[in-house]
Amino acid sequence: MPAKAVIEVLEQIFAERGVPDDLRSDNGPEFIAKAIQGWLTEQQVRTHCIKPGSPWQNAYGESFNGKFRDECLNMEMFYTVAGATTIVEGWRRSYNHERPHSFAAAWGLVSAKMEQSLQREKARLPL
């Protein structure tokens, strides 16, 4: 992705959501380009780059990227941009709103066990 395209996307995001204090990214050439570094400096945005070979510095992003690739990108054939947009948007909605995430699933399991334990305790108590 050329630096100019990255800057255009960042301009749009900054206009919609405000200028962040910091921007964290990997060391991909699209983010470490001098043009982007200069533009971010003009915007007064500090940059924090993830060290090469250090995905744990961005564990949530790496986890999401793996799920997105495994569950969407590797499962579909994209013939048009419109088709890709529709498929990806459907996956995004499902990911964000329909499926339980690991923490939610774990909490549901813990809550169910807690409820069972409370019911057993109540049954043992004299009235």
C-alpha positions in Angstrom: 0.0 0.0 0.0 1.6 3.3 -0.9 2.1 5.9 1.8 -0.3 8.3 0.1 -3.1 5.8 0.4 -2.3 5.1 4.1 -2.4 8.8 4.8 -5.7 9.2 3.0 -7.2 6.4 5.1 -5.8 7.9 8.3 -7.1 11.4 7.4 -10.6 9.9 7.0 -10.4 8.0 10.3 -9.0 11.1 12.2 -11.7 13.3 10.7 -14.4 10.8 11.9 -13.0 9.8 15.3 -10.5 12.5 16.2 -6.7 12.6 16.2 -5.3 10.0 18.6 -2.3 10.8 20.9 -0.6 7.6 19.8 -0.6 5.2 16.8 0.6 1.6 17.3 1.5 -0.4 14.2 3.8 -3.1 13.0 7.0 -2.3 11.1 5.4 -2.8 7.7 6.8 -0.5 5.0 3.4 1.2 4.7 3.7 2.4 8.3 7.4 3.2 8.6 7.6 5.2 5.4 9.2 8.7 5.9 6.1 10.3 4.3 3.8 8.8 6.9 6.2 9.4 9.8 6.4 13.1 8.7 2.6 13.4 8.3 2.0 11.8 11.7 4.5 14.2 13.3 2.6 17.2 11.7 -0.6 15.8 13.3 1.2 15.5 16.6 0.6 11.8 16.8 3.3 9.7 18.6 4.1 6.4 16.9 4.9 3.1 18.6 6.0 0.3 16.4 5.8 -3.3 17.3 9.3 -4.9 17.2 9.7 -7.4 14.3 9.0 -11.0 15.5 7.1 -9.8 18.6 3.4 -10.5 18.0 2.8 -10.6 21.7 3.1 -6.8 21.7 -0.2 -6.8 19.9 -1.9 -9.9 21.1 -5.5 -8.8 20.5 -4.7 -7.7 16.9 -2.7 -10.9 16.2 -5.6 -13.1 17.6 -8.2 -11.2 15.5 -6.0 -11.4 12.4 -5.7 -15.2 12.8 -9.4 -15.7 13.3 -10.3 -13.4 10.4 -7.9 -15.3 8.1 -9.0 -18.8 9.2 -12.7 -18.1 9.5 -13.3 -15.7 6.6 -10.5 -15.1 4.1 -9.4 -18.7 3.8 -13.0 -19.9 3.4 -14.2 -17.7 0.6 -13.5 -16.8 -3.0 -13.7 -13.1 -3.8 -14.6 -12.3 -7.3 -15.5 -8.7 -7.0 -14.9 -5.9 -4.5 -18.6 -5.7 -3.9 -18.7 -9.4 -3.2 -15.7 -9.2 -0.9 -17.3 -6.2 1.0 -20.5 -8.2 1.5 -18.8 -11.3 2.7 -16.4 -9.5 5.1 -19.2 -7.3 6.5 -21.3 -10.4 7.2 -18.4 -12.0 9.0 -17.7 -8.8 10.9 -21.3 -8.6 12.1 -21.3 -12.2 13.1 -18.0 -11.9 14.9 -19.1 -8.8 16.8 -22.7 -9.5 17.6 -23.7 -13.2 17.2 -20.9 -15.4 18.4 -19.7 -15.6 21.9 -16.1 -14.6 22.4 -13.9 -16.7 24.6 -14.3 -14.5 27.7 -18.1 -14.5 27.3 -18.2 -18.3 26.8 -15.9 -18.8 29.8 -18.1 -16.5 31.9 -21.2 -18.4 30.9 -19.6 -21.7 31.9 -18.4 -20.2 35.2 -21.8 -18.6 35.9 -23.6 -21.9 35.2 -21.3 -23.8 37.6 -21.8 -21.1 40.2 -25.6 -21.3 39.8 -25.5 -25.1 40.2 -23.4 -24.8 43.3 -25.7 -22.2 44.8 -28.7 -24.5 44.1 -27.0 -27.4 45.8 -26.2 -25.3 48.8 -29.8 -24.0 49.0 -31.1 -27.6 48.9 -28.9 -28.5 51.9 -30.1 -25.7 54.1 -33.0 -26.3 56.5 -36.1 -24.1 55.9 
